[in-house]
Amino acid sequence: MANISYSGIEEYTGIERAKIKSAQSLLAALSLIYVEHLPTDKYANGIANAYRIVGIDPYKHMGTQGRGMTAYDFDNAEKDEVDVPF
C-alpha cells in the first residue's frame, strides 16, 4: 500500500495537482488501483487515503493482514518487501 500525499503524487508522477483526483478516479474505475481509507493522527478524526496498485502484492492489504493495526504499523510490519516509490 502506498501512503502518499497529493504533493508526493505530483512530485513522483508529474501530474498537476488539479488533475490528480481525475486520474485517481480513472484508475479506480478501470480497477487499476484500490483506495483504502485509513485513520490518521495528523487531524482529529482524520482519514487518509492509501493506494493499492493492482497486481503488486495482491494478498497483502488491511483486510487480510492489517486488522487491528494502524496504517503506520501495517506499512512497517515487514521491511523485507520491495518498496514502490510512492
C-alpha positions in Angstrom: 0.0 0.0 0.0 1.3 3.5 -0.8 0.6 6.2 1.7 1.3 9.3 -0.2 0.1 12.9 -0.3 -1.1 14.8 -3.3 2.2 16.7 -3.2 4.1 13.4 -3.3 2.0 12.2 -6.2 2.7 15.4 -8.1 6.4 15.1 -7.4 6.8 11.5 -8.4 4.4 11.4 -11.4 4.5 15.0 -12.8 0.6 15.0 -12.8 -0.7 18.5 -11.9 -2.4 18.7 -8.5 -5.7 19.8 -10.1 -5.7 16.6 -12.2 -4.8 14.1 -9.5 -8.4 13.4 -8.4 -9.5 12.7 -12.0 -6.5 10.4 -12.5 -7.3 8.5 -9.4 -11.0 8.2 -10.4 -10.0 6.9 -13.8 -7.5 4.3 -12.4 -10.2 3.2 -9.8 -12.9 2.9 -12.5 -10.5 0.7 -14.5 -9.8 -1.4 -11.4 -6.1 -0.5 -11.6 -5.9 0.9 -8.1 -7.9 0.4 -4.9 -8.3 3.3 -2.5 -8.1 2.3 1.2 -9.4 4.8 3.8 -7.3 4.7 7.0 -7.3 6.7 10.2 -4.6 9.3 10.5 -3.2 11.0 13.5 -2.5 14.3 11.7 -6.0 15.5 12.4 -8.6 14.7 15.0 -10.9 12.1 13.5 -9.0 12.4 10.2 -9.0 9.8 7.4 -6.1 9.3 5.0 -6.2 7.6 1.6 -3.7 4.9 0.8 -3.5 3.3 -2.6 -3.0 -0.3 -3.6 -1.9 -0.8 -7.2 -3.5 -3.9 -8.7 -1.1 -6.8 -9.1 1.6 -5.6 -6.6 1.5 -7.9 -3.6 -2.3 -8.5 -4.1 -2.8 -10.6 -0.9 -1.3 -8.0 1.4 -3.9 -5.5 2.5 -5.7 -4.3 5.6 -8.4 -6.9 5.2 -6.0 -9.9 5.2 -3.2 -8.8 7.5 -3.9 -5.4 8.9 -6.9 -6.0 11.2 -6.3 -4.1 14.5 -3.3 -2.3 13.2 -2.7 1.3 12.4 -1.7 2.3 8.9 1.8 3.0 10.1 2.1 -0.3 11.8 0.8 -2.2 8.8 3.2 -0.4 6.4 6.2 -1.0 8.7 5.4 -4.6 9.7 7.7 -6.2 7.1 10.5 -4.2 5.7 12.0 -7.0 3.6 9.5 -6.3 0.9 10.2 -4.2 -2.2 9.2 -0.6 -1.7 7.3 1.1 -4.5 8.5 4.7 -4.8 5.1 6.2 -3.9 
